[in-house]
């Protein structure tokens, strides 16, 4: 059953069960050269009419189809998806923030775009005015193995609650069981468009670039073809068109890189 704070445009009817329960969803079960895994995190990747779509998913599917690469595409909780790309050859996870701590752990196909990390609260609730006081006195929800964990820790946050999926974080926030949630700027704008009762508290400033993170032992020829495909969809405007399709109102805070 769909929760009242998530409307149909964000996740179609019935798919919030996938977001909340984080059950694996397979887009293609055939034999594959590359196994692509992702999470349910609108508007980057989410389920619509039984298909994985979104800013990241549409780009990745276009890359693989243009380059003629056999692939599987599966949705699962982020910690599991991230673990597979870390530990299984020919597995790649997206949409993955390219933080310094991750840079040497994967082979990267980039850029898929980017977003700023924000802190948001339930509208009308009170939090300290300074970021230092917020870090010391407020609980904040984030996903395990997400880049937000890296940003929060580097900014002195100690009261961090970890979750396996973004739906659980938003539920806890709107039920006032968390003071804050750490989410991407694109997701924040998506929530606002859908009437979710949240307000911006703080932005961390830097635009974090996103990419496809692949196990370092993944076939290099396939990785080369994937990067070539990404370069093509950037050059012919498909990437920008995809961003505008899913997040027109958040284009400024989810800037695309051109290098």
N, C-alpha and C positions, 0 to 999 in steps of 0.2 A: 504493500500500500504506500502511495506517495505521501511523504511528509508535507504538511501544509506550507512550509517555508521554501519548498522547491517546486517551481512551476514547470509546465510542460516544455517550455522552450529550452530550459537548462538540461533536463533529462526527460525523455519522453515517458509517457504513462507506463508504469510498471517497472521502469529501469532503476528507480531509486533503491529497490531491493538489491540490485547488483551493487550499487554504490555503497549501501549500508553494510551488506553482508560480505562484499568483496569476493564474490564467487568468480572463478575463472570463466572467461568467455572467449571462445576461439572463433576467429574470423576465417581461417583457412586451415583445414586439417590435412591437406595433401603433403606428400613428401616435399621437403624444403631444403634449399641451399642455405638459407638464413632464417633463423627463428627470431622474430620480433616480438617483444613483450612490452606492455605498457600498463598504466593504471587508469582508473576512472577519475579524471580531473578536468572537468569542463572549464574553459572551452578548448583546452589542448587535446583531450582525448575523452570520449564518452560514447555510450551506446545509444543508437537511434535506429528504431525498426530492426533490431537484431544485428546491426552492423556497427563496427567501431569507426567513429568519425571524429572530426575535430581539426583544429589548426595543425597539430602535429601529425595525426593519423592520415589526413588527406595528403599531406606532403609526402609522407613515407610511402604510402601506397602508390602514388604517382611516380616516385623515384624508381621503385621496384618494377613497376609495369613498363615504364619507358626503357629500362635497361634489360628487360627480359629475365629478371632474376626470380627463380622459384622461392617463395617465402611463405611462412606461416605468421599469423598475427593473433596474439592472445592477450586478453585483459586479466589482470590479477592484482592482488594487493601490492603496493609499491615495494615493500621490503623483499618480497619473493621475486618480483621482476628484477630488481636491482641485483639480488644475489645470483640469479641465473646468468646475467651478463658478466658478473665478476668471475664466475666459476665454470661456465660452460662454453666451450668453443663454438663459434658460429651463432652465438646468441647476442642480441643487441637490445638495449632498453632505451625507450624514449618516452616523453620529451624530457631530456636530462640536462640539468643546469651544469655548465662547465666551470666549476669552482676550482681554485688552485689545488685543493686537497684531492680532487678527483682526476686532475689532468693526466697524471702518469699511470693511472690504473686501467685505462681503456684506450682503444683505438677509436678516434672520433670522426663522425661525419657531421659537418657543421658549415654554416649556421642555419638552424631551423627557426630562428627568431630569438626573442628574449623578453624578459619582464623584470620589473622591480619587485622586491619583497616588501610587503606591507604588514603592519600590525593593524588589526581591526577589532572593534568591540561591538557588543550589542548596542543598538541605538538607545541613548538615554542613560546608560550606565556610567558610573564614575570610575576614572582611573587617574593616577598621579599625572601632573602636568609635565614633568621632566622625564626624559628617556632614562636617566640614571635611576630615578625613583621607580619608574615602571619596571626596569630590569630587576631591581631588588625586591619589589613588593607585589608584583602581579604575576598570576599564573598565565602561561601562554601555551596553547596547543599547537603541535606541529606533527608532521609525519616522520616516522622512523626512516633513516637513511636519506632524507630529503635535504636539499641544499639549505633550506631554512634553518636546520639544526646547526649547520656550520656558521651561518650569519648570526644567529642568536647567541651562540656560545662566544663568538668573537666580540660581541657587544655586551658581555657581562651578565647575560640572563642565566639564572640558576634554577628558577621554578618552572621547568619545562615538562609538560605532559606529552607523551608520545602516543601516536595512534597509527593504525595500519591504513586508514583511508580518510579522505577529506570529509566525507559525509558525517563521520562520527565527530569530527572537530566542529563542524558547523552546528550540529545538533547540540553539543555540549555548550557552545558559545551562546546560542539563542535561548537555551534553558538556564543560562547564568551559572553554569557549573565550571566555566572557564572565564577569566577576565578578558583574555585576548586570544586571537587566532593569528598565526603567521601564514599568509596566503600570497599568491602572486597578484600583481596589479591587474592582470587580465581576468582572473577569477573574481576579484573584487568588483570590477565593472560589470561582469556577468551577473553577480548577485544583486547589485543595485538595479540593473535593468529588470530583474525578475521580482523586485519588491522585497527582497530579503532584508530584514531589519538590522542592518549593520552600518557602522560608521568608521571612517578612517581615523586612526590615531597617530600613526607615524609611518613614514617611508624611509627606507635605508639608503636611498639615493642611487646606488649603482644599478645599471641595467645588467642583469646576469644573462649571458648568452646561453642558448639552448642548443642541443645537438642530439645525435644518435650515438650512444655509448656502446661500443662492441668489445667483447672479450679480445684481449690483445693477440691471441693466437688464431683469430678468425682469418679465413683465407684472404690474403692481401689483394688478390685480383678482384674478388667480389667487393671488397671495401673500396677499391679504386673505381669500380663501376658505380657504386652507390654515391660516392662523392661527385663523380661526373654527372650523375643524374640530378643531384641537388644543385650543382652549378647551372645546369640547364634550366631548372624550374625557377631559379632566381633570375637568370638572364631574360627569360621570356615572360616574366611577370606572374607566373602561376603562384609563387610564394606570397607575394603581396596581395593578390586577388583572394587567396585562401584566408589570410589574416583578416582582410576586410569583411569577408563573408561571415566569419564567426565573431569578430570583435571590432566592429567598425568604431564604436564609441570609445574603445580603449587603445586605438592605434598609437596615440602619442606616448602612452606609458608602456607600451609593449613594442618598442622600436625594433625594426629589422636591421641587422648588420649587412653591409654590402662588401665585406672583405673577409 
